[in-house]
Amino acid sequence: MPARLDPKRVMPLLLAALKEDIGTRDLTSAALIHPTLTAKAEIVAGQAGVVAGIPLVEWACGLLHRAIRVRPMARDGDAVQPGKAVVFLEGPARPILSGERTLLNLLSWLSGVATLTRAYVERVKPYPVKILDTRKTTPGLRYLEKYAVAAGGGYNHRMGLYDQVLIKENHLQLLAEAKHPGRPGPTLPHVEVIAEALAQARKTGARQVKVEIEVRDLDEFQAALAGGADLVLLDHWPVESLREAVRLIRQAGRQVLLEASGGITLDGVSAVAATGVDFISIGALTRDAPGLDVSLDIV
């Protein structure tokens, strides 16, 4: 079960989403639907998947009209089949119709993220590895998308640049260029600056913050181990090289965690998990997930 959503973080997003769609008023519903007319409706899954975003429906309905009663019929993280009603609504018809598209958009998108995450999690079940999300998220919606990843059984990587040090290839490239001014960029070795980068990150960062570093090959990997990295990111490494990195850590008896990333598909994720890495980060969870088919039906 994912962590609970914080209403203080979510309400401004819901208000903005409703305002974007409804604007000053819903012209169609105002023209056709009498203000006193009431309705009963269900939000129904049109395909199999994993639900995420049920609390958003409840809170958004509260913003639309206080008289709308919401009865969840599924919980975030539940697997559902086609035809399953996940939310029941009852109350004034106008605001229900006015909020329909916003409710469905949010529920569809977050459930799509949760569904794709669950598919990856299921593929690596035989292995002690965690599926992570990344910062490849929709601007402004990262909090919700990472919540959906957790609903699908995945784990959250850093929320932003403020809660973990991650020294990427570009950081090391700039340090190497500063060390060798005038030397062609592609020939610059990162091995020479890895120890310095790790030491500087530890010096300026908070003690409880983990320090992770991205390396391109086994030489850089050894330098990262010697420099005391907490985690090492192995981006676009072949399976054979991932396996060798795991072997080197076990041989050295080090407590360093390994994260594999880079174009890892559903078909290939189990082979990566079998190498023994600790984490597999998947940008596609939040970047490429197709929305789950959901609809609002008047009943």
C-alpha positions as CSV (number, residue, x, y, z in Angstrom):
1,M,0.0,0.0,0.0
2,P,1.5,3.4,-0.9
3,A,2.0,6.2,1.5
4,R,-0.9,8.5,2.1
5,L,-1.3,11.5,-0.1
6,D,-0.9,14.9,1.6
7,P,-4.0,17.0,0.9
8,K,-1.9,20.2,1.3
9,R,0.2,19.3,-1.6
10,V,-2.6,17.9,-3.8
11,M,-5.4,20.5,-3.3
12,P,-3.6,23.3,-5.3
13,L,-3.1,20.8,-8.2
14,L,-6.8,19.8,-8.1
15,L,-8.0,23.4,-8.1
16,A,-5.8,24.3,-11.0
17,A,-7.0,21.2,-13.0
18,L,-10.6,22.0,-12.4
19,K,-10.1,25.6,-13.2
20,E,-8.3,24.7,-16.5
21,D,-11.3,22.7,-17.7
22,I,-14.4,24.4,-16.2
23,G,-13.1,28.0,-16.4
24,T,-15.9,30.4,-15.4
25,R,-18.7,27.8,-15.9
26,D,-19.7,24.7,-17.8
27,L,-21.8,26.1,-20.6
28,T,-23.3,22.8,-21.7
29,S,-24.4,21.6,-18.3
30,A,-25.7,25.1,-17.4
31,A,-27.8,25.1,-20.5
32,L,-29.2,21.6,-20.3
33,I,-29.2,20.4,-16.7
34,H,-31.6,21.8,-14.1
35,P,-29.8,23.0,-10.9
36,T,-31.9,20.7,-8.7
37,L,-31.4,17.6,-10.8
38,T,-29.4,14.8,-9.0
39,A,-27.5,11.9,-10.5
40,K,-25.9,8.6,-9.5
41,A,-22.7,7.6,-11.4
42,E,-19.9,5.1,-11.4
43,I,-16.4,5.4,-12.5
44,V,-15.7,2.1,-14.2
45,A,-12.4,0.5,-15.4
46,G,-12.5,-0.4,-19.1
47,Q,-9.5,-2.7,-18.9
48,A,-7.4,-4.7,-16.5
49,G,-5.0,-2.6,-14.4
50,V,-4.0,-1.2,-11.1
51,V,-5.9,1.7,-9.6
52,A,-4.2,4.8,-8.3
53,G,-5.8,8.2,-7.5
54,I,-9.0,7.3,-5.7
55,P,-8.5,10.0,-3.0
56,L,-8.1,12.6,-5.7
57,V,-11.6,11.8,-6.9
58,E,-13.0,12.3,-3.4
59,W,-11.2,15.6,-2.8
60,A,-12.0,17.0,-6.3
61,C,-15.7,16.2,-5.8
62,G,-15.5,18.1,-2.5
63,L,-14.2,21.1,-4.4
64,L,-16.9,20.7,-7.1
65,H,-19.9,20.6,-4.6
66,R,-20.1,19.7,-1.0
67,A,-23.3,17.7,-1.6
68,I,-21.6,15.1,-3.8
69,R,-21.3,11.9,-1.9
70,V,-18.3,9.7,-2.9
71,R,-18.1,6.0,-2.1
72,P,-14.8,4.3,-3.1
73,M,-15.3,0.8,-4.4
74,A,-11.6,0.0,-4.7
75,R,-8.4,1.1,-3.0
76,D,-5.2,2.5,-4.5
77,G,-3.0,-0.4,-5.4
78,D,-5.9,-2.8,-6.1
79,A,-5.8,-4.8,-9.3
80,V,-9.1,-4.4,-11.2
81,Q,-10.7,-6.2,-14.2
82,P,-12.7,-4.6,-17.0
83,G,-16.1,-3.5,-15.9
84,K,-15.1,-3.0,-12.3
85,A,-16.7,0.1,-10.7
86,V,-14.0,1.8,-8.6
87,V,-15.9,4.8,-7.4
88,F,-19.7,5.6,-6.9
89,L,-20.9,9.2,-7.0
90,E,-24.2,10.6,-6.0
91,G,-25.4,14.2,-5.8
92,P,-26.1,17.3,-7.9
93,A,-25.8,16.4,-11.5
94,R,-24.3,19.6,-12.8
95,P,-21.0,19.5,-10.8
96,I,-20.6,15.8,-11.4
97,L,-20.8,16.4,-15.2
98,S,-18.6,19.4,-15.0
99,G,-15.9,17.5,-13.1
100,E,-16.1,14.3,-15.1
101,R,-13.2,14.9,-17.5
102,T,-10.8,16.1,-14.8
103,L,-11.6,13.2,-12.5
104,L,-11.1,10.7,-15.3
105,N,-7.9,12.3,-16.6
106,L,-6.3,12.1,-13.2
107,L,-7.5,8.6,-12.4
108,S,-6.6,7.3,-15.8
109,W,-3.1,8.7,-15.8
110,L,-2.1,7.7,-12.3
111,S,-3.6,4.2,-12.7
112,G,-1.6,3.9,-15.9
113,V,1.6,4.6,-14.1
114,A,0.6,2.1,-11.3
115,T,-0.3,-0.5,-13.9
116,L,3.0,-0.3,-15.8
117,T,5.0,-0.3,-12.5
118,R,3.2,-3.4,-11.4
119,A,4.1,-5.1,-14.6
120,Y,7.8,-4.4,-14.0
121,V,7.5,-5.5,-10.3
122,E,5.9,-8.8,-11.3
123,R,8.8,-9.5,-13.8
124,V,11.5,-9.2,-11.1
125,K,9.6,-11.0,-8.3
126,P,12.1,-13.9,-8.1
127,Y,14.9,-11.5,-7.3
128,P,15.7,-9.2,-4.3
129,V,15.7,-6.1,-6.4
130,K,13.6,-2.9,-6.1
131,I,12.1,-1.1,-9.1
132,L,12.6,2.6,-8.8
133,D,11.2,5.6,-10.6
134,T,13.2,8.6,-11.8
135,R,12.9,12.4,-12.2
136,K,11.5,11.9,-15.7
137,T,8.1,13.2,-14.6
138,T,5.5,15.6,-15.8
139,P,6.4,19.1,-14.5
140,G,4.2,19.9,-11.5
141,L,2.9,16.4,-11.2
142,R,5.9,14.6,-9.8
143,Y,4.5,14.1,-6.4
144,L,1.4,12.4,-7.8
145,E,3.3,10.3,-10.3
146,K,5.7,9.0,-7.7
147,Y,2.7,8.2,-5.5
148,A,1.3,6.1,-8.4
149,V,4.6,4.3,-8.7
150,A,4.3,3.3,-5.0
151,A,0.7,2.2,-5.6
152,G,2.0,-0.2,-8.3
153,G,4.5,-1.7,-5.9
154,G,7.6,0.3,-7.0
155,Y,9.8,2.5,-4.9
156,N,10.7,6.2,-5.2
157,H,14.1,7.4,-6.1
158,R,14.9,11.0,-5.0
159,M,12.0,13.4,-5.2
160,G,14.3,16.1,-6.4
161,L,17.8,17.5,-6.4
162,Y,17.4,18.4,-2.8
163,D,17.2,15.0,-1.1
164,Q,20.1,13.0,-2.5
165,V,23.4,13.6,-4.0
166,L,23.7,12.0,-7.5
167,I,27.0,12.8,-9.3
168,K,26.1,12.3,-13.0
169,E,28.4,12.0,-16.0
170,N,28.0,15.7,-16.9
171,H,29.2,16.7,-13.5
172,L,32.3,14.6,-13.9
173,Q,32.8,15.9,-17.4
174,L,32.8,19.5,-16.2
175,L,35.3,18.7,-13.4
176,A,37.5,16.9,-15.9
177,E,37.4,19.9,-18.3
178,A,38.4,22.2,-15.5
179,K,41.3,19.9,-14.6
180,H,42.5,19.7,-18.3
181,P,41.7,23.1,-20.0
182,G,42.0,23.0,-23.7
183,R,42.0,19.2,-24.0
184,P,39.3,17.7,-26.3
185,G,36.3,16.7,-24.3
186,P,35.8,13.2,-25.5
187,T,39.3,12.2,-24.4
188,L,39.0,13.4,-20.8
189,P,39.2,10.7,-18.2
190,H,36.7,10.8,-15.4
191,V,38.7,8.4,-13.2
192,E,41.0,11.3,-12.1
193,V,38.1,13.4,-10.7
194,I,35.9,10.7,-9.1
195,A,37.6,10.6,-5.7
196,E,37.6,14.4,-5.6
197,A,34.0,14.7,-6.5
198,L,32.9,12.2,-3.9
199,A,35.0,13.9,-1.2
200,Q,33.6,17.3,-2.1
201,A,30.0,16.0,-2.1
202,R,30.5,14.5,1.4
203,K,32.1,17.7,2.6
204,T,29.3,20.0,1.5
205,G,26.3,17.7,1.9
206,A,24.4,16.8,5.0
207,R,25.7,13.7,6.8
208,Q,22.5,11.7,6.4
209,V,22.3,12.3,2.7
210,K,23.4,9.4,0.5
211,V,26.0,10.0,-2.2
212,E,25.6,8.2,-5.5
213,I,27.8,8.4,-8.5
214,E,27.4,7.4,-12.2
215,V,30.2,5.5,-13.8
216,R,30.8,4.5,-17.4
217,D,33.1,1.5,-17.1
218,L,34.8,-0.9,-14.6
219,D,37.8,1.4,-14.1
220,E,35.5,4.2,-13.0
221,F,33.6,1.8,-11.0
222,Q,36.7,0.8,-9.0
223,A,37.5,4.4,-8.5
224,A,34.0,5.0,-7.1
225,L,34.4,2.1,-4.7
226,A,37.7,3.4,-3.5
227,G,36.2,6.9,-3.1
228,G,33.6,5.6,-0.7
229,A,30.4,6.0,-2.8
230,D,27.2,4.8,-1.0
231,L,25.6,3.9,-4.3
232,V,26.8,3.5,-7.9
233,L,24.7,4.1,-11.0
234,L,25.4,1.9,-13.9
235,D,23.6,3.4,-16.9
236,H,23.2,1.5,-20.1
237,W,25.6,-1.2,-18.9
238,P,25.5,-4.6,-20.6
239,V,24.3,-7.5,-18.5
240,E,27.7,-9.1,-18.4
241,S,29.3,-5.9,-17.1
242,L,26.6,-5.5,-14.4
243,R,27.3,-9.1,-13.3
244,E,31.0,-8.3,-13.1
245,A,30.3,-5.2,-11.0
246,V,28.2,-7.2,-8.6
247,R,31.0,-9.8,-8.4
248,L,33.7,-7.2,-7.6
249,I,31.6,-5.8,-4.7
250,R,31.0,-9.2,-3.2
251,Q,34.6,-10.0,-3.6
252,A,35.6,-6.8,-1.8
253,G,33.0,-7.3,0.9
254,R,31.7,-3.8,0.5
255,Q,28.3,-2.4,1.4
256,V,27.8,-0.5,-1.8
257,L,24.5,-0.5,-3.5
258,L,24.2,-0.8,-7.3
259,E,21.5,0.9,-9.5
260,A,21.1,-0.2,-13.1
261,S,19.3,2.0,-15.5
262,G,19.0,3.0,-19.1
263,G,16.4,1.7,-21.6
264,I,15.5,-1.4,-19.5
265,T,12.3,-2.9,-21.0
266,L,9.8,-5.3,-19.6
267,D,11.3,-8.0,-21.7
268,G,14.8,-7.3,-20.5
269,V,14.2,-6.4,-16.8
270,S,14.4,-9.9,-15.4
271,A,17.8,-10.5,-17.0
272,V,19.1,-7.3,-15.3
273,A,17.6,-8.3,-12.0
274,A,19.3,-11.7,-12.2
275,T,22.7,-10.0,-12.2
276,G,22.3,-9.2,-8.5
277,V,22.0,-5.4,-8.7
278,D,20.0,-3.8,-5.8
279,F,17.9,-1.3,-7.8
280,I,16.6,-0.9,-11.3
281,S,15.4,2.6,-12.2
282,I,12.9,2.9,-15.0
283,G,12.1,6.3,-16.5
284,A,9.3,4.8,-18.6
285,L,7.2,4.3,-15.5
286,T,6.3,8.0,-15.4
287,R,7.3,9.0,-18.9
288,D,5.7,6.4,-21.2
289,A,2.9,4.7,-19.2
290,P,-0.4,4.6,-21.2
291,G,-3.4,5.8,-19.3
292,L,-5.8,3.2,-17.9
293,D,-9.2,3.2,-19.7
294,V,-11.8,4.5,-17.3
295,S,-15.2,6.0,-17.9
296,L,-18.0,7.7,-15.9
297,D,-21.4,6.1,-16.4
298,I,-24.7,7.5,-15.1
299,V,-26.5,4.7,-13.4
